[in-house]
Amino acid sequence: MKTNRILQSRIEPLAPPYEAEVGEMLQKLMPPGMEPLKLFRTVAHNPEVLKNFVANGRLIYQKSSLDMADRELVIQRTCARCRAEYEWGVHAKLFGERAGLQGDKLQATMHANAAAAIWSDRERLLVQLVDELHERAQVSDELWQSLLTMWTKSQLIEIIVLVGFYHTVSFLTNAVQVDLEDFAARF
């Protein structure tokens, strides 16, 4: 998957020193000692939207009922479908190995369809769910019944919200043309 990226962001990320409230929120989004990502520093131009990112981050990474492998597959597939190289690359680098999503499997998030042999039955359902939501903003009855055999209704709501949130993140990183992080993977 190739991207045609302009090298300059349309909205430059904020630079320190940050206003106190913004600095606190940025700190909550990052592990200790890691500089806030360009995405978060860009969103910080609107502190109310940044609060939403903090709240979603808490749900996704602290309160999630999903296992990391499921969560990251959903995020990677969503970002790949949206051609959001920035977010796909950040997640590939920060979470890919721990989630078992690297090498051919990571590449498959960009290129393989749900029927590809690389996916387990569980992964195949997640890929199909992301694809159906991305393509039609709907889930077929057949897929829904299959999903219910693997995840609770509560978890399915969480997965659907996760897909929606990472569509939002993808729209933002693509529209604003957030500069890629130096450490992140590339398509």
N, C-alpha and C positions, 0 to 999 in steps of 0.2 A: 504494500500500500504506500503510495507516494503522496507527499503533500507539497503544495505550493505555498510555502510560508513566506510572508514578508518578514524581514528581520527586525522590524521595530514594532513594539506594542502600540496599540491605538491609545491606551491609557497606561501610563508608566506606573509601576508599583510604588507605593509610598516608601520612603526611606526614613530611617530613624533620624532624630528622635520622634517617637510617635506620641500622640495625645495619650494620656494615662489610660482611658477606657479602651482605646484601640490597642494599645500595647498589651493590656491584660488579656484581651480577646485573642490576639495573635499568639501570645504565650500559651493559652489553653489549647490551641490548635496544633502545637508542635511538641515533639519530645524535648526534654531538657537539653540545652546546648546546641540545638539545631536552629539555624536562622529561619524565620518565617518564609514559606514558599512565595514565589512571585504571584501566584494566584491569590493567596490570602491577602497579600499586601496590595493587590489591585482591587479586590473586593472592599478593602478597608476604606476606599474613597466613599463608600456608603456604609457607615457603621451599623445601620439597622439590618442591612442584608448580611453583614459580617456576623451579627448575632445569630441569624438563621444558620449560617455555616457552623458556628460553635454548637448550636443545639443539634444539628444533624450529625455533626462529628461525634457528639456524646452518644447519640442513639446508635450510630454505625459501629463505633469502636469500643464503647464501654457498656452499653446496655443491650447489645444485639443478642438475639436468640439463635442467630445463624452461626455455623462454623466458618472459620476463616476461608477455607477452600471454596465453599459455596459463595460467600460474599464477594471474594475477589474475582471469581469467574464471572459473576453477574456484572461487576464493575468493569472488568476488562472487556467483556463482550459489548457492553453498552458503549463504552468509549470508542472501541474499534468501529462499531456500526455508525457512530457519529463522526468518525474520522478525527477524534480529539486526541491527537498525538501527545499533547502536553500531559493530560491526565493519565492516559494509558501508560506513558513512559514513567511517570512518577510512581504509579502503583506497581508497575513491573519491577522497578528497582527496589522500592521500599517493602513490598509485601510478596512479590512473586515467588521467591525461593521458599519462604515460610509457608506459603499457601500451596506449594507444589505446582505452581503455574510458571513454568520456565521452558526454555528450549522449544521443541516442536509444539508442545501444548500451548505455550504463550503465543506462538505464531498462529496457531489454529484459531485463537480468538479473533484474528483479523480475517482469515481466509476460509476456514472450514465451515460447512453448514452443519446443522444439528444431527444429520444422519452419518457424519464422518466417523470412521472407525476409531479415531483417537479418543472419543468421548466415552466415558462410562455411561450406564443408563441414567444415573443421577445427573451427571453433567449435561447429557443430551437434553434432558427436560429443562434445565436452566437455560441452555443456549436457545432452545426452541421458544421458551417464554420470552426471553429478551428479544428475539427476532420478531415474534408475533406482536409484542407491544410496540416495537420500533416501527414495524411496517404498517400496522393497522390500528394501533392503540386499543386492541382487543385481545382476548384470549379465547381460543376455541374451546367448546365444551369437552371435546376429547382430551385436549391437553390439560384442562382444569381437573378432570377426574384423575388423570395420571399424577398430577402435582400433589393432589390430596393423599396419595399413597406414600409420599416421602416427607411432606412438610405439613405442619398444622395450619389451620386457617390464620392464626396470628402470624406465623412465619411467612405465609404467602402475602399477607398485607405488607409486611416488612420488605419482602423482596420486590414487590411492585413499587413501593415508595422508593426503594433503593434505585431501581431502574429510572424512575422519574427524576430523582435528585441528580443522578449522574447524567441524565439528558440536560438538565439545567447547567450543571458544571461544564458539560461539553459545549453547549451553546455559548456560554460565557467565555470559555478559553478560546473557542474558535472565532467568535465575533469580535472580541477585544484583541485577539491575536497575542495572547500572553506569550512572552518569550519562553522558549523551552528552558528547563532547568539543566545546568551543565551535567549534573550527575545522572539524569534520567535516561532510560532506554529510548530508542528511536524505532519508528515503524520500520 
